Amino acid sequence: MSRLPEVLARLDSAEAEIRGRYFDFLRIPSVSAQPDHAADCRRAAAWLVEELRAIGCTAEIRETRGQPAVVAYHPGPGNGASPVLYYGHYDVQPAEPFELWTSPPFEPTLKEGPNGPITVARGAVDDKGQVMTWLAAMRAWHEVAGGPPVPVRVLVEGEEEIGSPSLDAFLDQHAGELKQARAVVVSDTNMWDPQTPAISARLRGMAYAQIDLYAASRDLHSGLYGGMALNPINLLSKIVAELTDANGRIQLPGFYDAVPEVGGNLDAAWDSLGFDEGRFLGDIGLSVPAGEKGLKPLVRQWARPTCDVNGIWGGYTGPGSKTVIAAEAHAKVSFRLVGDQDPEAVLDSLEAFVKARVPADARVEVQRFASAPPVVVPEDSDEVAAARRALAAEYGREAVLIGSGGSIPVVESFRRILGLDSVLMGFGLNDDQVHSPNEKFDWACLMHGARSHARLLAELGA
C-alpha cells in the first residue's frame, strides 16, 4: 500500500520547518563568480551534506577543480531497482547592484505577492528554492516511510552560474558511480503559469565571450587627440552594433546554417498555449517586441538563436565630466544557440568577425567563458510520463510541454558523458526576477513543487 497520502500530509504540516531550513540555506552567500565567496560556497556544500545525512543518505563533499560538489546516495527500499539521479546547484548569481534590493539579498524575507506569499532573496528560486522542493519531498518520505520508494542519487554542484567549468571533468572522474541511474531529474526551469505545470523539452545552448580592445598606450586628452587617435569605445560600440542587422538577424557568416525551422505540428502546439506577448513584455515595462522580425514570440524565445551584449565599459564613468579618449574598451557578449549550432564554432566566428574590424595599431583579445550546446530531451520516456502523471495529480490539469530560452549546460553533459536523459520539471515563474535584484519564489510554487516531487518518487517507485 502506498504511503504517499501520509507523505503529502506530512509536507502540508511541515511548512514552517521547510521555511526555516530554506531560509538557512538562502542566508549563505554562495556566489561562485566572486573569489571572496569561495568559503561561502564550501559552507553551502557542507550545509547540504548535513541535510542529506539527516534524511538517511550517505553524503559527502567531493572536490573539483573549482567549487566543491555534493554527492549523496540513498538505497531506497532495497529492491534492486535502478536509482534516479537528482541534480541541482547551490551557487547563486552576484547580488549587485545592492541598492536596487528592497531587502538585503542574503536575508530572506517573506512578503505578499500577486499570488500569495513570496520569498525574496538571492537564490530564492535559482536554484536553492527548487533544490528545496525535492529535498523537502525526500525528507517527508524519510519521516513517514524511512526513505524514498526508489533508490536515489544526488549531485549538487557549485559552479552552474559560471557555466559549470569543472563539471565535465568531475562527471568523467565519477562516471562509473553516477551513470548507474535511470534518468536525471532537474528542477531549474519554469512552469507555464502559476496554475499550469510544465515539462521543459528543449534548452537553448550558450556561447559567452569577452572582447578586450586596446589602442593608445594611455588615456588621452580628447581635445588634443580627438580626430587623430583611435577611440576604442567608439570602435567597439560599432563592432557590437554590427553583430545584428535591422531585422534582428545575427551577421556572423554561416551562423544560421545549423538552425532548423520549426515544424507545423510543433508550431501548432505552441500556438495552442495562448502566449500573450503584450502581457509578457508589459510585466517588465516594455511594449515593443525585439529580436528577429516576422517570427512568432515563442519561436523567437525557444527555437531561434540570439546575440546579446551583456556588459560594455571603458573610459570615465564617474560623476561629472572628464574629457578623455580611453586607452581600452571591453564588452561581454553571449549567444543563445539552437538546433545543431556548435558553440565553439560560433566563438571562432565571433573572434574572426571582431579581428577583421580592428585596425593594425590596435590590439584585440577574445576571452572565452561559458560554452554549451543546445539540448532537446525525449518527450516519450517512462520518466517523463511519470513526471506528467505526478504533475497532473498535483495540479488537477495536464502538464504542458514547453521550451526554455535559457541554458542548463549539465543536461547536455549528462547525456554525452553518462548517457542519461533528463526530466526538466521546474516550478519557477516568468516574474521571479531570476538574476535580477529582488529575486523571488512563490511559496505556493515551492510547496506544490515539494508535493509534486513526492508524487514523482511514488510513481518511479511503482
Salt bridges, closest charged atoms under 4 A:
GLU6 OE2 - ARG3 NE 2.63
ASP12 OD2 - ARG451 NH1 2.97
GLU17 OE1 - ARG10 NH2 2.85
ASP24 OD1 - ARG27 NH1 2.98
ASP40 OD2 - HIS37 ND1 2.80
ASP40 OD1 - ARG43 NH2 3.09
GLU50 OE2 - ARG53 NH1 3.64
GLU51 OE1 - ARG21 NE 3.75
GLU51 OE1 - ARG139 NH2 3.30
GLU60 OE2 - ARG62 NE 2.46
GLU63 OE1 - ARG42 NH2 2.92
ASP91 OD1 - HIS89 ND1 3.04
GLU107 OE2 - ARG27 NE 3.26
ASP126 OD1 - HIS89 NE2 3.21
ASP126 OD2 - HIS435 NE2 3.13
GLU143 OE1 - ARG10 NE 2.54
GLU160 OE1 - HIS89 NE2 3.28
GLU161 OE1 - HIS435 NE2 3.27
ASP168 OD2 - ARG416 NH2 2.77
GLU177 OE2 - ARG62 NH2 3.12
GLU177 OE1 - HIS174 ND1 3.94
ASP188 OD2 - HIS89 NE2 3.28
ASP212 OD1 - HIS330 ND1 2.60
GLU242 OE2 - LYS238 NZ 2.64
GLU242 OE1 - ARG357 NE 2.87
GLU261 OE2 - ARG304 NH1 3.95
ASP267 OD2 - LYS296 NZ 2.98
ASP271 OD2 - LYS296 NZ 2.81
GLU277 OE2 - ARG300 NH2 2.22
GLU292 OE1 - ARG249 NH1 3.38
GLU292 OE2 - ARG304 NE 2.89
GLU328 OE2 - HIS330 NE2 2.78
GLU344 OE1 - ARG368 NH1 2.93
ASP348 OD1 - ARG368 NH2 2.50
GLU351 OE2 - LYS355 NZ 2.82
GLU351 OE1 - ARG368 NH2 3.27
GLU365 OE2 - ARG363 NH1 2.57
GLU383 OE2 - ARG182 NE 3.09
GLU394 OE2 - HIS448 ND1 2.71
GLU394 OE2 - ARG451 NE 2.88
GLU394 OE1 - ARG455 NE 2.83
GLU412 OE2 - ARG416 NE 2.83
ASP421 OD1 - ARG415 NE 2.96
ASP431 OD1 - LYS440 NZ 2.83
ASP432 OD1 - LYS440 NZ 2.89
GLU439 OE1 - ARG122 NH1 2.81
ASP442 OD1 - LYS440 NZ 2.41
GLU459 OE1 - ARG389 NE 2.88
